[in-house]
Structures are given as structure tokens and as C-alpha cells.
Amino acid sequence: MTESLKAFATAETKQLKVTQIRSGIGGTENQRKTLHTLGLRKIRQHVVRENRPEVLGMIATVAHLVTVEEVDR
């Protein structure tokens, strides 16, 4: 897990805002399916997800295609 994802893993009450910044075209099938599972369909679309190990793993798979921010909810 990268250092930035480790920092997100320590926050307990935060949620993560995941924004797609690059296209999944040209990526592996697994990366495209991961974007779809996160709920990302279009560039600049964002979703808010719980800060959970499963979500952090999905973000790590497509880290080069998305940006991640912590948000309070």
C-alpha cells in the first residue's frame, strides 16, 4: 500500500471522495471493472465512499486514474 493510502487508512470517521481524472480505455480489464465497481463512469465524475480496506484496495488498483480526498460526512 502506498504512503498516501496508508494515511487514508488511519482516518476513522472520514469518507473518501474519489474523482476519475483519466480514462480507463487502454487499461486492463480489471482496472476498467474496478472503476465501474467504484461507481465511476466518466472523467471528472466523483463518488463518496466509506474509508474501508476494500475501497482502499480498489483505489490502489486504479491510483493512476483517480484522485482521492478526505471529506467529512
C-alpha positions in Angstrom: 0.0 0.0 0.0 1.4 3.4 -0.9 2.1 6.1 1.8 -0.8 8.2 0.7 -3.3 5.3 1.1 -1.8 4.4 4.5 -2.6 8.0 5.6 -6.2 7.5 4.5 -6.4 4.1 6.2 -5.7 5.7 9.6 -8.7 8.2 9.4 -11.6 6.6 11.2 -14.7 8.8 10.6 -13.7 10.2 7.3 -15.1 9.3 3.9 -13.2 9.4 0.7 -14.2 11.5 -2.4 -12.8 9.6 -5.4 -12.7 11.5 -8.7 -11.8 9.9 -12.0 -9.2 12.0 -13.8 -8.1 9.7 -16.7 -9.9 7.3 -18.9 -10.0 3.5 -18.3 -9.6 3.0 -22.1 -6.3 1.3 -22.7 -6.1 -0.1 -19.2 -6.6 -3.7 -18.2 -10.0 -5.3 -17.9 -9.5 -5.4 -14.1 -8.9 -1.7 -14.0 -12.0 -0.9 -16.1 -14.1 -3.2 -13.9 -12.7 -1.6 -10.7 -13.7 1.9 -12.0 -17.1 0.6 -12.7 -17.4 -1.0 -9.3 -16.4 2.2 -7.6 -19.2 3.9 -9.5 -17.1 5.9 -11.8 -18.2 6.1 -15.4 -17.0 9.4 -16.8 -13.9 11.6 -16.4 -14.3 14.3 -13.7 -17.2 12.3 -12.1 -16.8 11.8 -8.4 -18.3 9.5 -5.8 -18.0 9.4 -2.0 -17.2 6.0 -0.5 -16.6 4.8 3.1 -13.0 4.6 4.2 -12.7 0.8 4.3 -9.9 -1.6 3.4 -11.9 -3.0 0.4 -12.3 0.5 -1.1 -8.7 1.4 -0.4 -7.7 -1.8 -2.4 -9.8 -0.7 -5.3 -8.3 2.8 -5.2 -4.8 1.3 -5.2 -5.7 -0.7 -8.4 -6.6 2.5 -10.3 -4.5 5.0 -8.4 -3.1 6.4 -11.7 -6.6 7.1 -13.0 -8.2 8.8 -9.9 -7.6 11.4 -7.2 -8.7 10.9 -3.6 -9.7 13.4 -1.0 -11.0 13.0 2.6 -14.4 14.5 3.3 -16.4 14.8 6.5 -20.0 13.4 6.3 
